Amino acid sequence: MRQWVIGTWVLLIALFGWWQGAESEWESTGVLVLDISRSMQDNDPHNIRGDGEQTFIDLLSSVEGSHLGIIFFGAKARVMTPITPIQRETTKRLKDGLPPVDSRAQRTEIGLGIARGLEVLEGRGGTRYLVVMSDGELDRSGRAAQKWTHDDELALRELRALYPKLRQENIPVFTIALTEASRKALAGGAEPAPHEPVQMTAGEMLLQEIADSTHGKFYRILRQRDYLDAFLDIFLHVRPPTLYTRPRQADAKFFLNRFDSEAIVFGPRDMVMVTPDGSRFGLGLPASAKNTWIRVYPYQHWSLAIVSRPLGNLSTYEGTYQLVDQSGNPVHDHKVLVHSAITLAWEHPPKPKYSSYEVLPIVVKVQSLGMSSLQEDPSLAEFLQGAEIVASVWLPHSPLPMSQRLAPLNRDGQFVFAGAFEETTREGEYRLEVELLSEQHPSLNRKLSAVFTVGSPYFHFAILRHGPKASTRVLESRNGLAQTPVYAGDQVELLAELAGGTVVDFHREPTVRAEVMREGQPWQVLPLDRVREGDTVRYRSRLITVPAAGTYTVTFRAEGSAMAEVWDDRLVSTRSLRVNPVQIVFPGQLQVSPLPWTMGRIVKYVALGGSAIGLAVAAGLAVIAQFVRVPLRGWLLSTGQGTPQLLVLNGNPRGKTWRRLFPKTCVTIGTDSRCDYPLELRDTGVEIDAEVYVGPWWERTGAIYLRSRRQPSHISVNGAEVIGTEGVLLKDEETIEKPTHVRFGHYEMTFDV
């Protein structure tokens, strides 16, 4: 049995060794925590723990960046092998120097072993994890004790006290249960049916609790394949980013494209692989001389097929493969691992911590490992045009994410996609996932994930309303809602003040501004200038007047840059300082109401309305006075030399109908043909242009006047010459019985009413 396990892993490690140069930046550090208590003499008589040491070291040696340590625990925990880089060149020497795994300890202290592993991992970078192989029996009081004692209860409490620390440090614990069931399975005994329930022991339940409480995974060895699957699954959890597991299809088909370097296929011993060109490979089938890039290795219960990308022509390599049995039926129990040259990586990795309202920039890139430049490959460029990269962020305690599609950046020679997430308004832990999705080429789908926390804000933003007596804050970033009403015509000021957060470290003083939109349309962009008021640093805008009621959206922006230590993938094993842009955004909404009706406003508008009405009445009276007067009535009769004539003066000399409603208040008399009542020039001897009119209603009652429109006038009334354009009284109620003598040049007439 042991030879079968070791043989399987030797071949598997040889395959993983071809991939060791694929990802130089990947790094992982793990610790094998092995139980050496006496109970393991019964549960692991074939010393599978020792095989686990050997095979897991071989597995990790297939990729660069792996580190491993080994701890034995029983009554106490000892570091048997400190954290050591796992390299292919030194693997044999490392394995030869491993201490033998015995089972002589009198007591079992799982908590001590995990605590010691946590200490060993302290300060290590990259992916960190623990692998515990034990029967799960917790026995501080000694194996002779047949009942649960106070010491055992204390040991369990100490173990559970480690869970928060492991979660905080993001160190998962993978537990492999070695019990009586695993002993029978690995010895070739009868295996339970696929869905047959197998009762868990108390030790297995404790191992499952440890894994679940630390975001790890628990493995039971109930069948021979479970041992292989357990270590393979652990490796997949801490794998380099270029190794992917293909989803299992019902028809046992999988697709390989030109960007896939190798594939490992696990299946039943008698499985047959059908290639895209129809060739068949499997146990008992003759190997094809032309297809040397496919090899099948049968084992006791399983077969391992290795598909390697050939050099040169890829027409027979790229396409759909299928796993069938000897009768041609699909094989359902299989697993496919693919090492792809195409990866989705961070261009700017997210920070572990952000301040509230700080913008999360999301920048990723599609890159090639071990292939020709992607920019020179038109097929990948075409694929990326039909694909989309979607970023999803889960807010704290939110069941659904907020998603957005990342846009490509126009960078020469790079496939870079970027976006931004501004909804960092809650404090707590956030989860970010970025997916490369293609319906046409699902085999190239990729995913990145990261976890970050949002802490206290760096800035507090507010809107101040300046009233006649005092200033009040109507909107604050602490709650995002207006606290007091704002009315049209109010004066407001925009404010940003340092809140004392330490997450953001600006390289230079930030630029602060506010963008104001009114009813969804851009209105104003206001810069905020820095002022120092005692120990508080604030940024203030000028006073602005809110012109009208409506919805106003105010977006505060603080923009600057910060220094960050980052890995520069253009230089080998080099870290560099990079200036990253930092942006803090707070969007606030302000609802402005119309000015309320107060007693002062009522009095004001009543006064204004009364004034307007008075002006309107005065204007109306003036109009009425202009048109509605006593009609002009009277006559002029010649009394001297000249052609005798009688001029009957009235308001309607032309007899138009509309004049009956609005009679004229004046008539003209003169030698001009345009006058209402003409005179003969031979009678007057000089040119005459006179006007007889009725005075306004507020003047003397019944007054009739005469004035000249020409100077000199050559007109006299009762012997008095008419001078200028001022009217001369002809008649009023007091003189209505007396005739008035009027002389137009040489022509004399008498006026009467």
ROLOGU-339293 format. One line per 5 residues: number of its first residue (from 1); for each residue x, y, z of C-alpha. Coordinates in steps of 0.05 Angstrom, whole numbers. Example, Ala and Ser with C-alpha at 12.3 -4.5 7.8 and 13.67 -1.06 7.14 Angstrom:
1	246:-90:156 ~ 273:-21:143
***
This chain:
1	0:0:0 ~ 55:48:19 ~ 92:35:-47 ~ 29:51:-86 ~ 19:117:-50
6	92:138:-59 ~ 93:117:-132 ~ 31:157:-148 ~ 60:219:-117 ~ 128:211:-150
11	95:214:-219 ~ 49:270:-199 ~ 107:311:-172 ~ 146:301:-237 ~ 89:334:-274
16	84:392:-226 ~ 159:402:-233 ~ 150:425:-305 ~ 111:484:-280 ~ 160:511:-228
21	181:572:-270 ~ 110:594:-284 ~ 99:639:-225 ~ 160:668:-191 ~ 121:716:-147
26	77:663:-114 ~ 96:645:-43 ~ 66:599:9 ~ 87:576:78 ~ 57:515:111
31	68:472:173 ~ 54:398:178 ~ 28:384:249 ~ 32:309:262 ~ 2:271:320
36	52:223:354 ~ 8:200:412 ~ 0:126:428 ~ -70:124:399 ~ -39:131:330
41	-8:62:337 ~ -78:34:326 ~ -105:86:277 ~ -42:93:234 ~ -4:28:238
46	25:37:168 ~ 52:106:186 ~ 14:145:132 ~ 38:207:169 ~ 109:192:146
51	84:183:75 ~ 48:248:82 ~ 112:283:100 ~ 149:255:40 ~ 94:264:-12
56	74:334:10 ~ 147:357:7 ~ 151:328:-64 ~ 87:363:-83 ~ 110:431:-58
61	177:423:-92 ~ 142:426:-160 ~ 133:501:-155 ~ 180:556:-132 ~ 162:597:-71
66	139:539:-25 ~ 163:535:47 ~ 147:481:97 ~ 159:465:170 ~ 143:402:211
71	118:397:282 ~ 106:335:325 ~ 57:339:382 ~ 36:293:438 ~ 45:314:510
76	82:375:483 ~ 96:405:415 ~ 165:405:383 ~ 191:437:319 ~ 224:379:284
81	239:417:219 ~ 239:494:219 ~ 209:532:161 ~ 251:511:101 ~ 248:531:28
86	226:472:-14 ~ 270:467:-75 ~ 278:410:-123 ~ 353:410:-116 ~ 350:400:-40
91	287:358:-35 ~ 323:291:-27 ~ 370:317:27 ~ 310:348:63 ~ 271:283:62
96	330:241:84 ~ 339:287:144 ~ 267:280:169 ~ 262:249:238 ~ 222:183:242
101	149:189:261 ~ 136:147:323 ~ 75:140:366 ~ 100:139:438 ~ 72:202:470
106	30:189:532 ~ -19:247:522 ~ -50:285:463 ~ -48:361:461 ~ -75:384:393
111	-79:455:419 ~ -5:456:434 ~ 12:432:364 ~ -31:485:331 ~ -6:540:377
116	65:521:361 ~ 50:523:287 ~ 19:592:295 ~ 83:616:328 ~ 126:587:272
121	85:623:219 ~ 89:690:254 ~ 117:743:207 ~ 116:700:145 ~ 88:728:80
126	45:700:25 ~ -4:643:35 ~ 0:611:105 ~ -33:547:128 ~ -30:488:175
131	-41:414:158 ~ -59:371:219 ~ -58:295:213 ~ -88:263:276 ~ -143:219:302
136	-171:280:339 ~ -169:249:408 ~ -157:303:460 ~ -126:271:522 ~ -89:317:569
141	-100:273:629 ~ -66:212:597 ~ -92:153:556 ~ -105:114:619 ~ -162:160:638
146	-227:131:615 ~ -271:192:626 ~ -270:266:609 ~ -233:305:663 ~ -226:377:682
151	-156:378:650 ~ -186:355:584 ~ -239:410:588 ~ -185:461:601 ~ -145:436:540
156	-207:442:496 ~ -218:514:519 ~ -145:531:504 ~ -153:501:434 ~ -216:540:419
161	-183:604:443 ~ -136:598:383 ~ -193:603:331 ~ -200:679:331 ~ -125:689:323
166	-122:640:265 ~ -181:675:230 ~ -151:743:242 ~ -84:722:214 ~ -120:687:155
171	-86:620:170 ~ -132:562:152 ~ -123:494:185 ~ -133:433:141 ~ -146:370:182
176	-139:298:159 ~ -171:246:203 ~ -132:181:212 ~ -180:134:247 ~ -201:62:244
181	-240:76:181 ~ -179:105:146 ~ -137:46:169 ~ -186:-3:137 ~ -192:38:73
186	-117:44:62 ~ -106:-30:78 ~ -151:-48:19 ~ -212:-67:60 ~ -285:-60:40
191	-305:11:23 ~ -372:41:43 ~ -423:56:-12 ~ -419:127:-42 ~ -479:152:-2
196	-474:106:57 ~ -469:147:122 ~ -409:131:166 ~ -415:152:238 ~ -363:203:258
201	-320:193:320 ~ -312:246:373 ~ -241:259:347 ~ -267:269:276 ~ -319:318:300
206	-265:358:337 ~ -221:359:274 ~ -280:383:233 ~ -293:438:285 ~ -221:461:280
211	-224:465:204 ~ -292:500:202 ~ -272:551:255 ~ -210:572:216 ~ -237:573:145
216	-199:509:130 ~ -224:441:107 ~ -235:373:140 ~ -219:307:104 ~ -242:237:122
221	-205:177:92 ~ -261:128:78 ~ -237:103:10 ~ -168:93:-20 ~ -178:153:-67
226	-194:199:-9 ~ -121:200:14 ~ -97:224:-55 ~ -155:273:-61 ~ -141:303:8
231	-69:323:-6 ~ -86:344:-77 ~ -143:388:-52 ~ -99:421:0 ~ -48:437:-53
236	-103:467:-96 ~ -122:513:-38 ~ -52:540:-34 ~ -35:532:-109 ~ -1:582:-154
241	-48:626:-193 ~ -33:589:-259 ~ -63:521:-237 ~ -138:514:-247 ~ -189:459:-234
246	-238:449:-291 ~ -311:439:-272 ~ -334:367:-278 ~ -381:359:-338 ~ -436:307:-343
251	-410:283:-411 ~ -338:279:-384 ~ -314:329:-436 ~ -263:384:-426 ~ -231:435:-473
256	-158:453:-480 ~ -137:515:-517 ~ -70:540:-542 ~ -59:578:-477 ~ -61:514:-434
261	8:485:-421 ~ -9:418:-390 ~ -68:380:-362 ~ -72:325:-309 ~ -131:278:-313
266	-150:230:-256 ~ -200:176:-272 ~ -216:102:-264 ~ -163:51:-281 ~ -197:30:-346
271	-213:100:-371 ~ -200:118:-444 ~ -183:189:-467 ~ -211:210:-535 ~ -172:267:-567
276	-200:322:-613 ~ -178:283:-675 ~ -212:218:-651 ~ -150:182:-625 ~ -159:138:-564
281	-110:129:-506 ~ -117:84:-446 ~ -97:21:-410 ~ -89:-36:-459 ~ -92:8:-520
286	-30:15:-565 ~ 6:82:-558 ~ 8:126:-619 ~ 78:142:-644 ~ 57:211:-669
291	20:232:-605 ~ 77:230:-555 ~ 47:289:-518 ~ -5:244:-485 ~ 16:192:-432
296	-28:148:-390 ~ -3:116:-325 ~ -48:62:-293 ~ -46:47:-218 ~ -80:0:-172
301	-148:33:-175 ~ -137:96:-216 ~ -104:121:-279 ~ -67:186:-289 ~ -65:218:-358
306	-17:274:-374 ~ -30:319:-435 ~ 27:365:-452 ~ 24:420:-504 ~ 67:398:-564
311	116:443:-599 ~ 98:470:-667 ~ 30:449:-695 ~ -26:454:-645 ~ -83:431:-690
316	-88:363:-656 ~ -77:391:-586 ~ -129:447:-584 ~ -201:423:-579 ~ -250:380:-538
321	-228:317:-502 ~ -273:264:-472 ~ -263:210:-419 ~ -301:145:-432 ~ -298:73:-408
326	-281:13:-450 ~ -353:12:-476 ~ -352:85:-497 ~ -396:112:-440 ~ -376:177:-406
331	-334:170:-343 ~ -367:211:-288 ~ -316:201:-232 ~ -257:242:-256 ~ -218:306:-242
336	-181:352:-291 ~ -126:401:-271 ~ -100:450:-322 ~ -38:493:-320 ~ -54:554:-362
341	-6:606:-389 ~ -60:659:-384 ~ -71:690:-316 ~ -111:747:-287 ~ -68:787:-240
346	-70:852:-201 ~ -38:912:-233 ~ -49:951:-169 ~ -65:902:-112 ~ -118:928:-63
351	-93:954:3 ~ -110:915:65 ~ -143:976:96 ~ -181:1037:70 ~ -213:1096:104
356	-287:1110:99 ~ -307:1143:33 ~ -239:1127:3 ~ -245:1105:-70 ~ -223:1034:-84
361	-186:1033:-151 ~ -192:966:-186 ~ -137:953:-237 ~ -123:884:-265 ~ -83:856:-323
366	-85:794:-366 ~ -14:768:-372 ~ 23:710:-403 ~ 72:664:-366 ~ 122:625:-407
371	92:643:-475 ~ 104:694:-529 ~ 81:764:-518 ~ 6:769:-513 ~ 6:833:-552
376	33:795:-612 ~ -21:741:-608 ~ -82:764:-647 ~ -123:705:-622 ~ -119:727:-550
381	-132:799:-569 ~ -195:775:-605 ~ -215:734:-544 ~ -208:793:-498 ~ -252:835:-544
386	-308:785:-535 ~ -297:776:-461 ~ -314:819:-402 ~ -281:831:-335 ~ -330:843:-279
391	-313:867:-208 ~ -360:851:-151 ~ -355:879:-80 ~ -392:851:-20 ~ -406:904:33
396	-405:883:106 ~ -465:839:123 ~ -492:847:52 ~ -520:784:19 ~ -513:812:-52
401	-452:845:-84 ~ -447:910:-123 ~ -418:894:-191 ~ -389:935:-248 ~ -355:920:-314
406	-282:942:-318 ~ -262:983:-378 ~ -198:970:-418 ~ -142:1021:-412 ~ -106:1043:-474
411	-36:1022:-454 ~ 14:1002:-506 ~ 32:929:-501 ~ -12:912:-442 ~ -82:884:-430
416	-102:926:-370 ~ -173:937:-345 ~ -194:988:-292 ~ -253:1013:-252 ~ -268:1046:-185
421	-313:1030:-126 ~ -337:1090:-86 ~ -388:1058:-38 ~ -340:1049:20 ~ -388:1082:69
426	-392:1027:121 ~ -337:1006:168 ~ -322:932:168 ~ -295:876:124 ~ -306:878:49
431	-296:823:-3 ~ -274:837:-74 ~ -277:789:-133 ~ -255:803:-204 ~ -276:753:-258
436	-254:745:-330 ~ -315:717:-365 ~ -323:691:-436 ~ -383:652:-462 ~ -346:633:-525
441	-283:607:-488 ~ -305:585:-418 ~ -239:549:-408 ~ -205:617:-402 ~ -250:642:-346
446	-209:668:-288 ~ -222:698:-219 ~ -184:741:-169 ~ -206:754:-98 ~ -184:798:-41
451	-209:819:28 ~ -199:888:56 ~ -226:928:114 ~ -254:999:117 ~ -239:1038:179
456	-251:1107:207 ~ -256:1166:159 ~ -198:1212:142 ~ -244:1271:127 ~ -310:1293:155
461	-352:1331:104 ~ -409:1379:120 ~ -454:1434:92 ~ -464:1495:136 ~ -525:1541:131
466	-510:1612:151 ~ -570:1644:184 ~ -580:1715:210 ~ -560:1694:280 ~ -518:1631:276
471	-490:1577:229 ~ -516:1506:232 ~ -494:1442:199 ~ -550:1418:155 ~ -513:1357:125
476	-456:1315:153 ~ -419:1255:126 ~ -430:1220:193 ~ -502:1206:175 ~ -510:1230:103
481	-578:1262:116 ~ -601:1333:123 ~ -611:1350:197 ~ -645:1418:190 ~ -685:1445:131
486	-654:1488:78 ~ -696:1539:40 ~ -688:1574:-26 ~ -648:1638:-17 ~ -606:1611:41
491	-531:1620:42 ~ -491:1556:51 ~ -417:1538:58 ~ -383:1472:41 ~ -335:1445:93
496	-284:1388:99 ~ -244:1377:162 ~ -191:1326:182 ~ -220:1269:223 ~ -155:1240:249
501	-156:1175:210 ~ -88:1143:198 ~ -104:1093:142 ~ -90:1144:87 ~ -19:1173:85
506	-20:1229:34 ~ 47:1241:1 ~ 28:1315:-11 ~ -29:1360:11 ~ -92:1337:-23
511	-136:1380:-68 ~ -207:1386:-41 ~ -267:1408:-83 ~ -342:1400:-86 ~ -383:1386:-148
516	-455:1411:-143 ~ -511:1386:-188 ~ -580:1417:-189 ~ -638:1372:-210 ~ -588:1324:-242
521	-553:1378:-283 ~ -482:1405:-268 ~ -487:1471:-232 ~ -422:1492:-199 ~ -353:1465:-181
526	-327:1498:-117 ~ -255:1493:-93 ~ -245:1486:-17 ~ -187:1525:11 ~ -148:1503:72
531	-155:1543:136 ~ -128:1527:205 ~ -173:1540:264 ~ -134:1524:327 ~ -114:1451:325
536	-165:1434:271 ~ -149:1435:197 ~ -209:1452:154 ~ -222:1464:80 ~ -277:1516:66
541	-312:1541:4 ~ -340:1611:-9 ~ -411:1626:10 ~ -462:1608:-43 ~ -536:1625:-47
546	-585:1570:-61 ~ -626:1601:-117 ~ -688:1557:-118 ~ -722:1497:-87 ~ -704:1428:-112
551	-655:1370:-104 ~ -581:1387:-100 ~ -527:1333:-102 ~ -461:1354:-71 ~ -401:1308:-84
556	-339:1323:-42 ~ -273:1300:-71 ~ -205:1299:-37 ~ -151:1278:-86 ~ -77:1266:-74
561	-24:1212:-75 ~ 8:1164:-26 ~ 72:1125:-26 ~ 65:1049:-26 ~ 115:992:-25
566	96:945:-82 ~ 123:886:-119 ~ 150:907:-187 ~ 139:848:-234 ~ 183:879:-287
571	244:868:-243 ~ 266:802:-215 ~ 258:797:-139 ~ 252:871:-131 ~ 205:913:-89
576	198:987:-104 ~ 162:1049:-80 ~ 106:1073:-123 ~ 62:1135:-118 ~ -10:1112:-119
581	-68:1160:-130 ~ -114:1168:-70 ~ -185:1195:-76 ~ -236:1204:-21 ~ -308:1216:-45
586	-370:1232:-6 ~ -436:1242:-44 ~ -489:1280:-6 ~ -559:1300:-25 ~ -593:1364:-3
591	-667:1376:-11 ~ -681:1451:-14 ~ -752:1473:3 ~ -790:1535:-17 ~ -787:1593:32
596	-842:1582:85 ~ -900:1631:95 ~ -884:1669:159 ~ -921:1729:187 ~ -865:1774:164
601	-868:1746:93 ~ -943:1754:92 ~ -939:1827:114 ~ -884:1840:64 ~ -921:1810:5
606	-987:1843:26 ~ -950:1910:26 ~ -920:1896:-41 ~ -987:1874:-68 ~ -1021:1936:-41
611	-968:1979:-73 ~ -976:1944:-139 ~ -1052:1951:-136 ~ -1045:2026:-120 ~ -999:2036:-179
616	-1047:1997:-223 ~ -1106:2040:-199 ~ -1067:2104:-211 ~ -1048:2082:-280 ~ -1120:2062:-294
621	-1146:2129:-271 ~ -1096:2163:-315 ~ -1120:2123:-374 ~ -1192:2137:-356 ~ -1176:2210:-347
626	-1144:2211:-416 ~ -1203:2181:-452 ~ -1265:2189:-407 ~ -1278:2264:-403 ~ -1337:2311:-415
631	-1347:2311:-491 ~ -1326:2373:-528 ~ -1388:2413:-549 ~ -1396:2484:-575 ~ -1394:2528:-638
636	-1355:2584:-671 ~ -1393:2636:-711 ~ -1359:2688:-756 ~ -1375:2760:-736 ~ -1326:2801:-778
641	-1305:2809:-849 ~ -1294:2748:-891 ~ -1333:2687:-912 ~ -1387:2676:-860 ~ -1388:2606:-831
646	-1411:2567:-770 ~ -1364:2515:-740 ~ -1402:2465:-696 ~ -1349:2436:-649 ~ -1360:2367:-620
651	-1321:2304:-602 ~ -1339:2267:-666 ~ -1323:2313:-723 ~ -1312:2255:-771 ~ -1371:2213:-745
656	-1334:2147:-734 ~ -1372:2094:-697 ~ -1319:2079:-644 ~ -1318:2153:-627 ~ -1387:2145:-599
661	-1356:2105:-542 ~ -1293:2146:-535 ~ -1307:2216:-562 ~ -1249:2261:-578 ~ -1231:2312:-527
666	-1200:2361:-576 ~ -1209:2387:-647 ~ -1163:2427:-692 ~ -1179:2491:-729 ~ -1134:2523:-781
671	-1115:2537:-852 ~ -1080:2469:-859 ~ -1122:2418:-898 ~ -1110:2366:-844 ~ -1148:2406:-791
676	-1216:2382:-769 ~ -1247:2451:-783 ~ -1213:2488:-840 ~ -1208:2564:-848 ~ -1194:2601:-912
681	-1126:2633:-917 ~ -1156:2692:-956 ~ -1200:2705:-895 ~ -1147:2699:-842 ~ -1090:2730:-881
686	-1040:2687:-843 ~ -1031:2613:-829 ~ -1070:2588:-769 ~ -1062:2522:-730 ~ -1103:2520:-667
691	-1132:2468:-621 ~ -1195:2470:-578 ~ -1196:2418:-523 ~ -1229:2397:-459 ~ -1189:2399:-395
696	-1177:2338:-350 ~ -1230:2318:-299 ~ -1192:2343:-239 ~ -1188:2414:-266 ~ -1243:2465:-271
701	-1311:2436:-286 ~ -1334:2444:-358 ~ -1271:2481:-378 ~ -1255:2488:-452 ~ -1187:2514:-475
706	-1155:2541:-538 ~ -1081:2537:-555 ~ -1038:2548:-616 ~ -992:2497:-646 ~ -954:2550:-685
711	-913:2610:-663 ~ -928:2665:-670 ~ -1000:2644:-661 ~ -1037:2704:-694 ~ -1094:2685:-647
716	-1126:2726:-592 ~ -1182:2712:-543 ~ -1223:2771:-519 ~ -1167:2816:-543 ~ -1112:2777:-508
721	-1061:2744:-554 ~ -1048:2669:-545 ~ -974:2662:-530 ~ -936:2596:-529 ~ -968:2529:-526
726	-1006:2538:-462 ~ -1081:2536:-468 ~ -1125:2597:-458 ~ -1192:2587:-424 ~ -1251:2596:-470
731	-1309:2574:-426 ~ -1324:2543:-358 ~ -1386:2537:-316 ~ -1378:2608:-290 ~ -1374:2641:-359
736	-1419:2595:-397 ~ -1471:2650:-410 ~ -1420:2699:-438 ~ -1396:2695:-510 ~ -1321:2694:-523
741	-1290:2734:-580 ~ -1236:2697:-617 ~ -1194:2728:-673 ~ -1156:2682:-722 ~ -1111:2731:-759
746	-1160:2779:-794 ~ -1218:2732:-784 ~ -1264:2745:-724 ~ -1309:2693:-692 ~ -1352:2684:-630
751	-1348:2621:-588 ~ -1407:2595:-549 ~ -1430:2530:-518
***
